[in-house]
Amino acid sequence: MHDQETIKLLGGQGILGKEKSLSHIAEKGLPKQALMFFLSKSRLDEKRIFRYLDVTKRTLDNYKPEERMRLYISDRLIHLAELYAKGGEIFKSIDSFTEWLNLPSIDLNGERPIEQIQSRKGIDNLLEILGRIEHGILA
């Protein structure tokens, strides 16, 4: 997908090191710093991210900034960052993409796309919609 943009949204080389493979990064576990960096870039509500990551704020608070998170948390965060990388590319900025996430969507029967950020399937649905937008199909 858009691995370089995804890596940038997770803090880039400064936080993730020189590894370029998202699957290897996920397997090692993302450092908590990557989550904090993504939160600042995406401006997503913490509660929404924690619900999607299936983890409590208290659990995350127990991680030290450089401590690596579990595989399932890292994998889900990477998937979310991939959505933002693709959305940022299609809408030309994360801000414009974030705006789109909060507008009712015809493809979602009037639901706001941001409501889909609750499961991997929801994010996959959004990636599919973004693909249609990218190819000029009304969404």
C-alpha positions in Angstrom: 0.0 0.0 0.0 1.5 3.3 1.0 4.1 2.0 3.4 6.4 5.1 3.5 3.5 7.4 4.3 2.2 4.9 6.9 5.6 4.8 8.5 5.7 8.6 8.6 2.4 8.7 10.4 3.8 6.4 13.0 6.8 8.6 13.7 9.2 7.5 10.9 12.7 6.5 11.4 13.1 8.6 14.6 10.6 6.3 16.4 10.5 3.1 14.4 14.2 2.8 13.4 15.4 1.8 10.0 13.0 -1.1 9.5 11.0 -0.6 6.3 8.7 -3.7 6.4 5.4 -3.0 8.2 4.9 -6.7 8.9 8.3 -6.8 10.7 7.5 -3.6 12.5 4.2 -5.1 13.7 5.8 -8.4 14.7 8.4 -6.5 16.9 5.6 -4.3 18.3 5.3 -0.6 17.9 6.7 1.5 20.7 4.0 3.5 22.6 5.6 6.7 21.1 4.3 5.6 17.7 0.7 5.7 19.0 1.3 9.1 20.6 2.7 10.4 17.3 -0.2 9.0 15.3 -2.7 10.5 17.8 -1.1 14.0 17.2 -1.2 13.6 13.4 -4.6 12.0 13.0 -6.4 14.1 15.7 -8.7 11.1 16.3 -10.4 11.0 19.6 -8.5 8.9 22.1 -11.6 6.9 23.0 -12.2 5.9 19.4 -8.6 4.8 18.9 -8.6 2.8 22.2 -11.9 1.2 21.4 -10.5 0.2 17.9 -7.2 -1.0 19.4 -9.3 -3.0 22.0 -7.2 -1.7 24.8 -7.9 0.6 27.8 -6.2 4.0 28.4 -5.0 2.6 31.7 -3.3 -0.3 30.0 -1.6 2.1 27.5 -0.6 4.4 30.4 1.3 1.5 31.9 3.6 1.4 28.8 6.8 3.4 28.9 7.2 5.6 25.8 9.8 3.4 24.2 8.2 0.1 25.3 6.8 -2.0 22.5 3.1 -2.8 22.5 1.6 -6.2 21.8 1.4 -7.6 18.3 -2.4 -7.2 18.0 -2.3 -3.6 19.1 0.6 -2.8 16.8 -1.1 -4.6 13.9 -4.4 -2.7 14.4 -2.6 0.7 14.7 -0.6 0.0 11.5 -3.9 -0.8 9.7 -5.4 2.5 11.0 -2.3 4.4 9.9 -2.6 2.8 6.4 -6.2 4.2 6.2 -4.9 7.6 7.1 -2.0 7.4 4.6 -4.4 6.5 1.8 -6.9 9.1 2.8 -4.3 11.8 3.1 -3.0 10.9 -0.4 -6.5 10.9 -2.0 -7.7 14.1 -0.2 -4.2 15.8 -0.5 -4.0 16.3 3.3 -4.8 14.6 6.6 -7.0 17.6 7.5 -9.1 17.2 4.4 -9.4 13.5 5.0 -10.4 14.1 8.6 -13.1 16.4 7.3 -14.4 13.7 5.0 -14.5 11.2 7.8 -16.9 13.4 9.7 -19.4 14.0 6.8 -22.3 11.8 6.1 -21.6 9.3 3.3 -23.9 8.0 0.6 -22.0 4.7 0.5 -22.7 4.3 4.2 -26.4 5.2 4.1 -25.8 8.6 5.6 -23.5 7.4 8.4 -20.3 9.3 8.9 -17.2 7.3 7.8 -15.5 7.8 11.2 -18.2 5.5 12.7 -16.6 2.7 10.8 -13.4 3.0 12.8 -14.4 0.3 15.2 -13.2 -2.9 13.5 -10.8 -4.1 10.9 -13.8 -4.8 8.6 -14.9 -1.2 9.1 -11.5 0.1 8.1 -11.4 -2.2 5.1 -14.8 -0.8 4.1 -13.3 2.7 4.2 -10.3 1.6 2.2 -12.6 0.2 -0.4 -14.6 3.5 -0.5 -11.3 5.5 -0.8 -10.4 3.2 -3.7 -13.6 4.1 -5.5 -13.1 7.8 -4.8 -9.5 7.5 -6.2 -10.9 6.0 -9.4 -13.6 8.7 -9.8 -16.5 6.6 -8.7 -19.0 8.5 -6.6 -18.7 7.8 -2.9 
